[in-house]
């Protein structure tokens, strides 16, 4: 979980039963985005390589 220090607006990530990552904003818990293991791994690799978004 990653939160803004001045509010309770958090990005939350969970792993589902298939190993996918499910991401949501704590202010909108009914809206989620799901990433496959491969997609999440590619994201992590790009962050480690210093790519900015």
N, C-alpha and C positions, 0 to 999 in steps of 0.2 A: 504494500500500500504506500502511496505517496500523497502527502497532504500539503496544502498551502498553510503556512504557519499562522496566518491571520484569520483563517476560516476553516470550516469543516468540509471544504470541497476537496475530495480525495479521488485519486485514481486507484481502483481496486482490481487486482488480478487473481484469478483462481484457476486451478487445474481441474478439468472435468474428468470423468471416468475413462475417457479415451486419450487423455494426455494433451488435449487441446487447451489453449489459454483463453479464458473468458474475461474480458475487460469491461469495466463499467465506471461511470462517474457516480460518486456517492450521492450527488444531488439528483441523479436520474437513474435510480436502481433498476427500473423496469426496462431500460435500454442497454443492451450489451452488444459487444462485437466479439466474435470468436475467431481465433487464429489457430491454424493447424500447428503441429509440432515443428514442421519444416519452416513455416512462415515465421514462427516465433524465434526459431534458431537463427534464421537469416537476419531478423531484426536485432537480436543480441550481438551477432557477429558485426553488423554494421556499426552499432554503438561502440563496441570494443575497438573498432578500426577508426573511431573518431568522426564518423559521419554525423552531421547535425541535421535536425529536422525542423 
